[in-house]
Amino acid sequence: MPNLLSPHVLPILLLIGSNLFMTFAWYGHLKFKHSALGLVILVSWGIAFFEYVLQVPANRIGHTVYSAAQLKTLQEVITLSVFVGFSVWYLGEPIRWNHLAGFALIATGAWLVFLD
């Protein structure tokens, strides 16, 4: 079993946490369409602070074993994975076949980035 504190694993865990905050900051307000835009912006900004608290150390630690391109690729794959769950369970929006096909193409691109 991999060590959860290793520089290979810890950045991934931190990026998952970061993306949970990011997704709520960017899309959580969509369930509250009647809330004042200024309030939504302030709340989203407050949530995003916690995204950065996790994301910055994830990249700092991760860059000891991953290239910047690999870190960005991890970020995007994690973002899409978190977003799929968020979209279905929080927003109640279905994921369609074309979304999955597009995500599969992105995953193929991610695989190419990690070829060394």
DSSP file (Angstrom, degrees, kcal/mol; ACC not computed):
  #  RESIDUE AA STRUCTURE BP1 BP2  ACC     N-H-->O    O-->H-N    N-H-->O    O-->H-N    TCO  KAPPA ALPHA  PHI   PSI    X-CA   Y-CA   Z-CA
    1    1 A M              0   0    0      0, 0.0     3,-0.1     0, 0.0     2,-0.0   0.000 360.0 360.0 360.0 131.9    0.0    0.0    0.0
    2    2 A P        -     0   0    0      0, 0.0     2,-0.4     0, 0.0     3,-0.0  -0.341 360.0-105.4 -68.6 147.6    1.5    3.4   -0.9
    3    3 A N    >   -     0   0    0      1,-0.2     3,-1.8     2,-0.1     6,-0.3  -0.596  23.5-144.9 -70.7 123.1    2.4    5.8    1.8
    4    4 A L  T 3  S+     0   0    0     -2,-0.4     9,-0.2     1,-0.3    -1,-0.2   0.707  98.5  53.4 -65.8 -19.2   -0.3    8.5    1.9
    5    5 A L  T 3  S+     0   0    0      4,-0.1    -1,-0.3     5,-0.1    -2,-0.1   0.397  82.2 116.5 -95.6   3.0    2.3   11.1    2.8
    6    6 A S  S X> S-     0   0    0     -3,-1.8     4,-2.8     1,-0.1     3,-0.8  -0.358  78.8-116.6 -69.1 152.7    4.6   10.3   -0.1
    7    7 A P  T 34 S+     0   0    0      0, 0.0    58,-0.2     0, 0.0    -1,-0.1   0.627 115.7  56.7 -67.1 -10.6    5.2   13.1   -2.7
    8    8 A H  T 34 S+     0   0    0     -5,-0.2     4,-0.2     2,-0.1    -4,-0.1   0.808 120.2  25.3 -83.4 -31.8    3.5   10.8   -5.3
    9    9 A V  T X> S+     0   0    0     -3,-0.8     4,-2.0    -6,-0.3     3,-0.6   0.856 110.3  64.0-101.5 -44.8    0.3   10.4   -3.3
   10   10 A L  H 3X S+     0   0    0     -4,-2.8     4,-2.8     1,-0.3     5,-0.2   0.871 100.3  53.5 -55.8 -43.4   -0.2   13.4   -1.0
   11   11 A P  H 3> S+     0   0    0      0, 0.0     4,-2.5     0, 0.0    -1,-0.3   0.888 108.2  51.4 -60.4 -35.8   -0.5   15.9   -3.9
   12   12 A I  H <> S+     0   0    0     -3,-0.6     4,-2.0    -4,-0.2    -2,-0.2   0.927 111.3  46.9 -65.6 -44.0   -3.3   13.9   -5.5
   13   13 A L  H  X S+     0   0    0     -4,-2.0     4,-2.1     2,-0.2    -1,-0.2   0.912 113.7  48.3 -63.5 -42.4   -5.2   13.8   -2.2
   14   14 A L  H  X S+     0   0    0     -4,-2.8     4,-2.9     1,-0.2    -2,-0.2   0.889 110.3  51.7 -64.9 -38.7   -4.7   17.5   -1.7
   15   15 A L  H  X S+     0   0    0     -4,-2.5     4,-2.4    -5,-0.2    -1,-0.2   0.856 107.0  53.3 -67.9 -34.0   -5.8   18.2   -5.2
   16   16 A I  H  X S+     0   0    0     -4,-2.0     4,-1.6     2,-0.2    -2,-0.2   0.953 112.7  44.0 -62.7 -48.2   -9.0   16.1   -4.7
   17   17 A G  H  X S+     0   0    0     -4,-2.1     4,-1.7     1,-0.2    -2,-0.2   0.921 113.1  51.9 -60.7 -44.1   -9.8   18.2   -1.6
   18   18 A S  H  X S+     0   0    0     -4,-2.9     4,-2.7     1,-0.2    -1,-0.2   0.899 108.5  51.2 -58.6 -42.5   -8.9   21.4   -3.4
   19   19 A N  H  X S+     0   0    0     -4,-2.4     4,-2.7     2,-0.2    -1,-0.2   0.800 102.9  58.5 -70.4 -28.7  -11.2   20.5   -6.3
   20   20 A L  H  X S+     0   0    0     -4,-1.6     4,-1.8     2,-0.2    -1,-0.2   0.946 111.9  41.5 -62.0 -46.5  -14.1   19.9   -3.9
   21   21 A F  H  X S+     0   0    0     -4,-1.7     4,-2.7     2,-0.2    -2,-0.2   0.929 115.1  51.2 -64.3 -44.7  -13.8   23.4   -2.7
   22   22 A M  H  X S+     0   0    0     -4,-2.7     4,-2.7     1,-0.2     5,-0.3   0.915 108.9  50.2 -60.3 -44.6  -13.2   24.8   -6.2
   23   23 A T  H  X>S+     0   0    0     -4,-2.7     4,-2.7     1,-0.2     5,-0.6   0.909 113.1  45.4 -64.0 -42.2  -16.3   23.1   -7.6
   24   24 A F  H  X5S+     0   0    0     -4,-1.8     4,-1.5    -5,-0.2     5,-0.4   0.894 113.5  51.0 -66.9 -37.8  -18.5   24.4   -4.9
   25   25 A A  H  <5S+     0   0    0     -4,-2.7    -2,-0.2     1,-0.2     4,-0.2   0.908 120.0  34.4 -64.5 -41.0  -17.0   27.9   -5.2
   26   26 A W  H  <5S+     0   0    0     -4,-2.7    -2,-0.2    -5,-0.2    -1,-0.2   0.839 137.6  14.1 -84.1 -34.4  -17.5   28.0   -9.0
   27   27 A Y  H ><5S+     0   0    0     -4,-2.7     3,-1.7    -5,-0.3     4,-0.2   0.563  97.9  88.7-123.1 -12.7  -20.8   26.0   -9.4
   28   28 A G  G ><<S+     0   0    0     -4,-1.5     3,-1.3    -5,-0.6    -3,-0.1   0.826  83.5  62.9 -59.9 -32.8  -22.5   25.6   -6.0
   29   29 A H  G >  S+     0   0    0     -5,-0.4     3,-2.2     1,-0.3    -1,-0.3   0.623  78.7  86.0 -69.4 -12.5  -24.3   28.9   -6.4
   30   30 A L  G <  S+     0   0    0     -3,-1.7     3,-0.4     1,-0.3    -1,-0.3   0.730  85.1  56.7 -64.1 -19.6  -26.2   27.6   -9.4
   31   31 A K  G <  S+     0   0    0     -3,-1.3    -1,-0.3    -4,-0.2     2,-0.2   0.562 104.5  55.4 -82.2  -8.3  -28.8   26.1   -7.0
   32   32 A F    X   +     0   0    0     -3,-2.2     3,-1.8     1,-0.1    -1,-0.2  -0.477  62.0 155.0-122.3  59.0  -29.4   29.6   -5.6
   33   33 A K  T 3  S+     0   0    0     -3,-0.4    -1,-0.1     1,-0.3     4,-0.1   0.703  71.4  55.6 -62.7 -21.7  -30.3   31.6   -8.7
   34   34 A H  T 3  S+     0   0    0     -3,-0.1    -1,-0.3     2,-0.1     2,-0.1   0.457  82.0 108.0 -94.3  -0.5  -32.2   34.2   -6.7
   35   35 A S  S <  S-     0   0    0     -3,-1.8     2,-0.0    -6,-0.2    -3,-0.0  -0.484  85.6 -91.9 -74.1 148.3  -29.4   35.1   -4.4
   36   36 A A     >  -     0   0    0     -2,-0.1     4,-2.4     1,-0.1     5,-0.2  -0.350  29.7-131.2 -61.4 136.2  -27.8   38.5   -5.0
   37   37 A L  H  > S+     0   0    0      1,-0.2     4,-2.6     2,-0.2     5,-0.2   0.888 105.9  54.1 -58.8 -42.4  -24.8   38.3   -7.3
   38   38 A G  H  > S+     0   0    0      1,-0.2     4,-2.2     2,-0.2    -1,-0.2   0.907 110.1  47.1 -59.6 -42.4  -22.5   40.3   -5.0
   39   39 A L  H  > S+     0   0    0      2,-0.2     4,-2.7     1,-0.2     5,-0.2   0.913 111.1  51.5 -64.6 -43.3  -23.3   37.9   -2.1
   40   40 A V  H  X S+     0   0    0     -4,-2.4     4,-2.7     1,-0.2    -2,-0.2   0.901 109.5  50.6 -61.0 -41.5  -22.7   34.9   -4.3
   41   41 A I  H  X S+     0   0    0     -4,-2.6     4,-2.5     2,-0.2    -1,-0.2   0.928 111.8  47.1 -63.3 -45.2  -19.3   36.3   -5.4
   42   42 A L  H  X S+     0   0    0     -4,-2.2     4,-2.2     2,-0.2    -2,-0.2   0.920 114.2  46.4 -63.8 -44.0  -18.2   37.0   -1.8
   43   43 A V  H  X S+     0   0    0     -4,-2.7     4,-2.2     2,-0.2    -2,-0.2   0.925 113.3  49.6 -64.2 -43.7  -19.3   33.5   -0.7
   44   44 A S  H  X S+     0   0    0     -4,-2.7     4,-2.5    -5,-0.2    -2,-0.2   0.900 110.0  51.1 -61.7 -41.0  -17.6   31.9   -3.7
   45   45 A W  H  X S+     0   0    0     -4,-2.5     4,-1.3     1,-0.2    -1,-0.2   0.904 109.1  51.2 -63.1 -41.5  -14.4   33.8   -3.0
   46   46 A G  H  X S+     0   0    0     -4,-2.2     4,-0.7     1,-0.2    -2,-0.2   0.893 111.7  46.6 -63.1 -40.5  -14.5   32.7    0.7
   47   47 A I  H >X S+     0   0    0     -4,-2.2     4,-1.0     1,-0.2     3,-0.9   0.903 107.0  58.3 -66.8 -40.7  -14.8   29.1   -0.4
   48   48 A A  H 3X S+     0   0    0     -4,-2.5     4,-2.0     1,-0.3    -1,-0.2   0.779  91.9  69.7 -62.7 -27.2  -12.1   29.5   -3.0
   49   49 A F  H 3X S+     0   0    0     -4,-1.3     4,-1.7     1,-0.2    -1,-0.3   0.922  99.6  48.3 -54.5 -43.8   -9.6   30.5   -0.2
   50   50 A F  H <X S+     0   0    0     -3,-0.9     4,-1.1    -4,-0.7    -1,-0.2   0.804 104.6  60.0 -70.8 -28.4   -9.7   26.9    1.1
   51   51 A E  H >X S+     0   0    0     -4,-1.0     4,-2.9     1,-0.2     3,-0.6   0.946 108.1  44.6 -57.9 -48.2   -9.1   25.6   -2.4
   52   52 A Y  H 3X S+     0   0    0     -4,-2.0     4,-2.1     1,-0.2    -2,-0.2   0.827 103.3  63.8 -69.1 -31.9   -5.9   27.5   -2.5
   53   53 A V  H 3< S+     0   0    0     -4,-1.7    -1,-0.2    -5,-0.2    -2,-0.2   0.829 117.3  30.1 -60.3 -30.9   -4.9   26.4    1.0
   54   54 A L  H <X S+     0   0    0     -4,-1.1     4,-1.7    -3,-0.6    -2,-0.2   0.811 118.6  54.0 -94.7 -37.1   -4.8   22.8   -0.4
   55   55 A Q  H  X S+     0   0    0     -4,-2.9     4,-2.3     2,-0.2     5,-0.2   0.899 103.6  53.3 -70.1 -42.4   -3.8   23.5   -4.0
   56   56 A V  H  X S+     0   0    0     -4,-2.1     4,-2.3     1,-0.2    -1,-0.2   0.944 112.7  42.8 -63.2 -48.9   -0.7   25.5   -3.5
   57   57 A P  H  > S+     0   0    0      0, 0.0     4,-3.0     0, 0.0     5,-0.4   0.874 110.5  58.6 -64.1 -33.5    1.0   22.9   -1.1
   58   58 A A  H  X S+     0   0    0     -4,-1.7     4,-2.7     1,-0.2    -2,-0.2   0.936 111.0  40.8 -58.9 -45.7   -0.2   20.1   -3.5
   59   59 A N  H  X S+     0   0    0     -4,-2.3     4,-2.0     2,-0.2    -1,-0.2   0.881 114.5  52.0 -70.7 -37.4    1.7   21.7   -6.4
   60   60 A R  H  < S+     0   0    0     -4,-2.3     4,-0.2    -5,-0.2    -2,-0.2   0.945 118.2  36.8 -63.2 -47.8    4.7   22.6   -4.2
   61   61 A I  H >< S+     0   0    0     -4,-3.0     3,-1.6     1,-0.2     4,-0.3   0.924 117.0  52.7 -69.6 -45.1    5.0   19.0   -2.9
   62   62 A G  H >X S+     0   0    0     -4,-2.7     4,-2.9    -5,-0.4     3,-1.8   0.801  95.5  68.0 -63.5 -30.5    4.0   17.4   -6.2
   63   63 A H  T 3< S+     0   0    0     -4,-2.0    -1,-0.3     1,-0.3    -2,-0.2   0.616  86.5  70.5 -69.4  -9.3    6.7   19.3   -8.2
   64   64 A T  T <4 S+     0   0    0     -3,-1.6    -1,-0.3    -4,-0.2    -2,-0.2   0.731 120.9  13.4 -74.6 -20.7    9.3   17.3   -6.4
   65   65 A V  T <4 S+     0   0    0     -3,-1.8     2,-0.3    -4,-0.3    -2,-0.2   0.551 124.5  56.9-128.4 -17.3    8.3   14.2   -8.3
   66   66 A Y  S  < S-     0   0    0     -4,-2.9    -1,-0.1    -7,-0.1     2,-0.1  -0.876  77.7-119.3-117.1 149.9    6.0   15.4  -11.2
   67   67 A S     >  -     0   0    0     -2,-0.3     4,-2.5     1,-0.1     5,-0.2  -0.368  34.8-106.3 -74.7 166.1    6.7   17.9  -13.9
   68   68 A A  H  > S+     0   0    0      1,-0.2     4,-2.5     2,-0.2     5,-0.2   0.890 123.1  53.1 -61.0 -38.7    4.5   21.1  -14.1
   69   69 A A  H  > S+     0   0    0      1,-0.2     4,-2.1     2,-0.2    -1,-0.2   0.896 109.3  48.3 -64.1 -39.7    2.7   19.6  -17.1
   70   70 A Q  H  > S+     0   0    0      2,-0.2     4,-2.7     1,-0.2    -2,-0.2   0.903 110.7  51.0 -67.2 -40.4    2.0   16.4  -15.2
   71   71 A L  H  X S+     0   0    0     -4,-2.5     4,-2.5     2,-0.2    -2,-0.2   0.925 111.0  48.2 -61.9 -44.0    0.7   18.4  -12.2
   72   72 A K  H  X S+     0   0    0     -4,-2.5     4,-2.2     1,-0.2    -1,-0.2   0.895 111.6  50.6 -63.3 -39.3   -1.6   20.4  -14.5
   73   73 A T  H  X S+     0   0    0     -4,-2.1     4,-2.4     2,-0.2     5,-0.2   0.922 109.5  49.7 -65.3 -44.6   -2.8   17.2  -16.1
   74   74 A L  H  X S+     0   0    0     -4,-2.7     4,-2.7     1,-0.2     5,-0.3   0.929 109.9  53.3 -55.9 -45.5   -3.5   15.6  -12.7
   75   75 A Q  H  X S+     0   0    0     -4,-2.5     4,-2.6     1,-0.2    -2,-0.2   0.915 110.2  45.8 -56.7 -46.4   -5.4   18.8  -11.8
   76   76 A E  H  X S+     0   0    0     -4,-2.2     4,-2.4     2,-0.2    -1,-0.2   0.899 112.9  48.4 -69.2 -40.8   -7.6   18.6  -14.9
   77   77 A V  H  X S+     0   0    0     -4,-2.4     4,-2.2     2,-0.2    -1,-0.2   0.920 114.6  46.4 -65.1 -42.7   -8.4   14.9  -14.6
   78   78 A I  H  X S+     0   0    0     -4,-2.7     4,-2.9    -5,-0.2     5,-0.3   0.914 110.3  54.5 -64.0 -42.7   -9.3   15.3  -10.9
   79   79 A T  H  X S+     0   0    0     -4,-2.6     4,-2.6    -5,-0.3    -2,-0.2   0.930 110.5  44.9 -56.7 -47.8  -11.4   18.4  -11.7
   80   80 A L  H  X S+     0   0    0     -4,-2.4     4,-2.3     2,-0.2    -1,-0.2   0.897 113.0  51.1 -65.5 -39.5  -13.5   16.5  -14.3
   81   81 A S  H  X S+     0   0    0     -4,-2.2     4,-1.5     2,-0.2    -2,-0.2   0.936 113.8  43.4 -63.2 -46.5  -13.9   13.5  -11.9
   82   82 A V  H  X S+     0   0    0     -4,-2.9     4,-2.5     1,-0.2    -2,-0.2   0.908 112.6  54.2 -64.5 -41.4  -15.1   15.7   -9.0
   83   83 A F  H  X S+     0   0    0     -4,-2.6     4,-3.3    -5,-0.3     5,-0.2   0.879 102.8  56.0 -63.3 -38.7  -17.3   17.7  -11.4
   84   84 A V  H  X S+     0   0    0     -4,-2.3     4,-2.1     2,-0.2     5,-0.2   0.952 111.8  43.0 -58.4 -49.5  -19.1   14.6  -12.7
   85   85 A G  H  X S+     0   0    0     -4,-1.5     4,-2.9     1,-0.2     5,-0.5   0.921 115.7  49.0 -61.7 -44.2  -20.1   13.6   -9.2
   86   86 A F  H  X>S+     0   0    0     -4,-2.5     4,-2.2     1,-0.2     5,-1.9   0.918 110.3  50.8 -60.8 -45.7  -21.0   17.2   -8.3
   87   87 A S  H  <5S+     0   0    0     -4,-3.3     6,-3.0     3,-0.2     5,-0.3   0.899 117.8  38.4 -61.4 -42.2  -23.1   17.6  -11.4
   88   88 A V  H  <5S+     0   0    0     -4,-2.1     4,-0.3    -5,-0.2    -2,-0.2   0.957 127.1  30.4 -74.6 -51.8  -25.1   14.4  -10.8
   89   89 A W  H  <5S+     0   0    0     -4,-2.9    -3,-0.2    -5,-0.2    -2,-0.2   0.827 130.7  28.8 -85.5 -32.6  -25.5   14.5   -7.0
   90   90 A Y  T  <5S+     0   0    0     -4,-2.2    -3,-0.2    -5,-0.5    -4,-0.1   0.894 132.1  29.3 -94.4 -47.9  -25.6   18.2   -6.2
   91   91 A L  S   <S-     0   0    0     -5,-1.9    -3,-0.2     2,-0.1    -4,-0.2   0.673  94.8-133.0 -87.4 -16.8  -27.0   19.8   -9.3
   92   92 A G        +     0   0    0     -6,-0.4    -4,-0.2    -5,-0.3    -3,-0.1   0.773  55.4 143.9  71.2  25.3  -29.1   16.8  -10.3
   93   93 A E        -     0   0    0     -6,-3.0    -1,-0.3    -7,-0.2    -2,-0.1  -0.832  47.9-123.7-100.0 134.4  -27.9   17.0  -13.9
   94   94 A P        -     0   0    0      0, 0.0     2,-0.6     0, 0.0    -1,-0.0  -0.377  12.9-128.8 -74.6 153.1  -27.3   13.8  -15.8
   95   95 A I        -     0   0    0     -2,-0.1     2,-0.1     4,-0.0   -11,-0.0  -0.907  30.7-152.4 -97.6 125.8  -24.0   13.0  -17.5
   96   96 A R     >  -     0   0    0     -2,-0.6     4,-2.1     1,-0.1     3,-0.4  -0.451  27.5-102.2 -97.8 169.7  -24.6   12.0  -21.1
   97   97 A W  H  > S+     0   0    0      1,-0.2     4,-2.6     2,-0.2     5,-0.2   0.866 120.6  54.5 -59.4 -38.2  -22.7    9.7  -23.4
   98   98 A N  H  > S+     0   0    0      2,-0.2     4,-2.2     1,-0.2    -1,-0.2   0.834 106.1  52.5 -69.9 -30.7  -21.1   12.6  -25.2
   99   99 A H  H  > S+     0   0    0     -3,-0.4     4,-2.6     2,-0.2    -1,-0.2   0.950 111.9  46.0 -64.1 -48.3  -19.8   14.1  -21.9
  100  100 A L  H  X S+     0   0    0     -4,-2.1     4,-2.3     1,-0.2    -2,-0.2   0.884 111.8  51.6 -62.8 -39.0  -18.2   10.7  -21.1
  101  101 A A  H  X S+     0   0    0     -4,-2.6     4,-1.9     2,-0.2    -1,-0.2   0.921 111.3  47.5 -64.1 -43.1  -16.8   10.4  -24.6
  102  102 A G  H  X S+     0   0    0     -4,-2.2     4,-2.0     1,-0.2    -2,-0.2   0.910 111.7  49.8 -63.3 -42.1  -15.2   13.8  -24.2
  103  103 A F  H  X S+     0   0    0     -4,-2.6     4,-2.6     1,-0.2    -1,-0.2   0.868 107.5  55.3 -64.5 -35.9  -13.8   13.0  -20.8
  104  104 A A  H  X S+     0   0    0     -4,-2.3     4,-2.0     2,-0.2    -1,-0.2   0.891 106.8  50.3 -64.3 -38.5  -12.4    9.7  -22.2
  105  105 A L  H  X S+     0   0    0     -4,-1.9     4,-2.0     2,-0.2    -1,-0.2   0.903 110.5  49.3 -65.0 -40.0  -10.5   11.8  -24.9
  106  106 A I  H  X S+     0   0    0     -4,-2.0     4,-2.3     2,-0.2    -2,-0.2   0.908 109.3  52.2 -63.9 -41.3   -9.2   14.0  -22.2
  107  107 A A  H  X S+     0   0    0     -4,-2.6     4,-2.3     2,-0.2    -2,-0.2   0.869 107.1  53.2 -62.8 -36.3   -8.1   11.0  -20.2
  108  108 A T  H  X S+     0   0    0     -4,-2.0     4,-1.8     2,-0.2    -1,-0.2   0.914 108.7  49.3 -63.9 -42.0   -6.3    9.7  -23.2
  109  109 A G  H  X S+     0   0    0     -4,-2.0     4,-1.9     2,-0.2    -2,-0.2   0.892 108.8  53.1 -61.8 -39.6   -4.5   13.0  -23.5
  110  110 A A  H  X S+     0   0    0     -4,-2.3     4,-1.5     1,-0.2    -2,-0.2   0.910 105.9  53.3 -62.3 -42.1   -3.6   12.8  -19.8
  111  111 A W  H  < S+     0   0    0     -4,-2.3     4,-0.4     1,-0.2    -1,-0.2   0.905 107.4  52.0 -59.0 -41.5   -2.1    9.3  -20.4
  112  112 A L  H >< S+     0   0    0     -4,-1.8     3,-1.2     1,-0.2    -1,-0.2   0.885 104.8  55.6 -63.0 -39.0    0.1   10.8  -23.2
  113  113 A V  H 3< S+     0   0    0     -4,-1.9    -1,-0.2     1,-0.3    -2,-0.2   0.849 106.4  51.7 -62.2 -33.9    1.4   13.5  -20.9
  114  114 A F  T 3< S+     0   0    0     -4,-1.5     2,-0.5    -3,-0.2    -1,-0.3   0.477  81.6 109.3 -86.4  -1.4    2.6   10.9  -18.4
  115  115 A L    <         0   0    0     -3,-1.2    -3,-0.0    -4,-0.4    -4,-0.0  -0.637 360.0 360.0 -72.8 122.4    4.5    8.9  -21.0
  116  116 A D              0   0    0     -2,-0.5    -1,-0.2     0, 0.0    -4,-0.0   0.340 360.0 360.0-129.5 360.0    8.2    9.4  -20.3
